[in-house]
Amino acid sequence: MVVTANQSSTSDSPCQACGACCAYSENWPRFSTEDDAALGLIPEKFVNAKQSGMRCEGDRCSALSGRVGVETSCVVYAVRPEVCRTCMPGDAECAMARRKFGLPALA
C-alpha cells in the first residue's frame, strides 16, 4: 500500500504522499490469510501483543514512517500483511481513510 524509502521517490504512487490507510484505525492492520511463515517475516516489534495484527500507536501502524498526507513509507513494505496489500489507491477504504485526514478522494 505504501512504498518504502528503497523504492524510487519519483514513483507515481499516490500512497507515498498519503499513508492515511495506515493511520486510520488500530483495528485495520489485522492479520487474516497469512500463514505462519509469512507472519514470521514481519519483525516482532511491529506485531501487536495478541499476534492478531500490526502494532499501532493510537490508530497509526507502527511500521508507518513519515507524515500522513505529506510523505510516508512502510518500513515492512516487502513483508506487509494481506490487508495492506489489498487496499488500493482510490478504492472505498482508501477514500474513507483519506476523508479522516481531510484529504480529497483519489480519482
C-alpha positions as CSV (number, residue, x, y, z in Angstrom):
1,M,0.0,0.0,0.0
2,V,2.7,2.4,0.9
3,V,6.1,2.3,-0.7
4,T,9.4,2.1,1.1
5,A,12.2,4.6,1.0
6,N,14.1,2.0,-1.0
7,Q,11.7,2.4,-3.9
8,S,12.0,5.3,-6.3
9,S,10.9,8.6,-4.8
10,T,9.8,9.6,-8.3
11,S,7.2,6.9,-8.3
12,D,3.7,7.9,-9.5
13,S,2.1,6.2,-6.5
14,P,-0.2,8.5,-4.6
15,C,0.5,6.4,-1.5
16,Q,3.9,8.0,-1.0
17,A,2.2,11.3,-0.2
18,C,-0.7,9.8,1.8
19,G,-0.4,6.9,4.3
20,A,-4.0,7.6,5.6
21,C,-5.0,3.9,5.4
22,C,-2.0,3.0,7.6
23,A,-3.1,5.5,10.3
24,Y,-6.9,5.1,10.0
25,S,-7.7,2.6,12.8
26,E,-5.8,0.3,15.2
27,N,-8.2,-2.5,14.1
28,W,-7.4,-2.2,10.4
29,P,-3.9,-3.7,10.0
30,R,-5.1,-7.1,11.2
31,F,-3.8,-10.5,10.0
32,S,-6.2,-12.6,8.0
33,T,-4.9,-15.0,5.4
34,E,-1.2,-15.0,6.3
35,D,0.4,-18.3,7.2
36,D,2.9,-18.7,10.0
37,A,5.8,-18.4,7.5
38,A,4.6,-15.1,6.2
39,L,3.9,-13.8,9.7
40,G,7.4,-14.8,10.8
41,L,8.9,-12.4,8.2
42,I,7.3,-9.4,9.9
43,P,9.7,-8.1,12.6
44,E,8.2,-8.8,16.1
45,K,8.4,-5.2,17.2
46,F,5.7,-4.4,14.6
47,V,3.3,-7.1,15.7
48,N,0.7,-6.5,18.4
49,A,0.7,-8.3,21.7
50,K,-2.3,-10.5,20.6
51,Q,-0.3,-11.5,17.5
52,S,-3.5,-10.6,15.6
53,G,-2.2,-7.7,13.6
54,M,0.3,-4.9,13.3
55,R,1.2,-3.0,16.5
56,C,-0.3,0.5,16.4
57,E,0.5,3.7,18.3
58,G,-3.0,5.0,18.7
59,D,-4.6,4.4,15.3
60,R,-1.3,4.6,13.4
61,C,0.5,1.4,12.3
62,S,3.9,1.3,14.0
63,A,5.5,0.4,10.6
64,L,4.3,3.7,9.0
65,S,7.1,6.3,8.7
66,G,6.6,9.9,7.8
67,R,3.7,12.4,7.9
68,V,0.3,11.4,6.7
69,G,-0.8,13.5,3.8
70,V,2.8,14.7,3.1
71,E,5.3,11.9,2.6
72,T,5.1,8.3,4.0
73,S,6.6,4.9,3.7
74,C,6.2,1.5,5.2
75,V,9.2,0.1,6.9
76,V,8.0,-3.5,6.3
77,Y,6.6,-3.0,2.8
78,A,8.1,-6.2,1.4
79,V,6.5,-8.4,4.1
80,R,3.4,-6.3,4.9
81,P,0.2,-8.3,5.7
82,E,-2.5,-9.1,3.2
83,V,-4.9,-6.4,4.4
84,C,-2.2,-3.8,3.4
85,R,-1.7,-5.5,0.0
86,T,-5.4,-5.4,-0.9
87,C,-6.1,-1.8,-0.1
88,M,-5.7,0.0,-3.4
89,P,-5.3,3.7,-4.2
90,G,-8.8,5.2,-4.9
91,D,-10.8,2.2,-3.5
92,A,-13.6,2.7,-0.9
93,E,-11.2,2.0,2.0
94,C,-8.7,4.5,0.6
95,A,-11.4,7.2,0.3
96,M,-12.7,6.5,3.8
97,A,-9.2,6.8,5.3
98,R,-8.3,9.9,3.3
99,R,-11.6,11.6,4.5
100,K,-10.5,11.1,8.1
101,F,-7.4,13.2,7.4
102,G,-9.1,15.8,5.3
103,L,-7.5,14.6,2.1
104,P,-9.5,14.5,-1.1
105,A,-10.6,11.2,-2.6
106,L,-8.4,10.0,-5.5
107,A,-10.0,10.0,-9.0
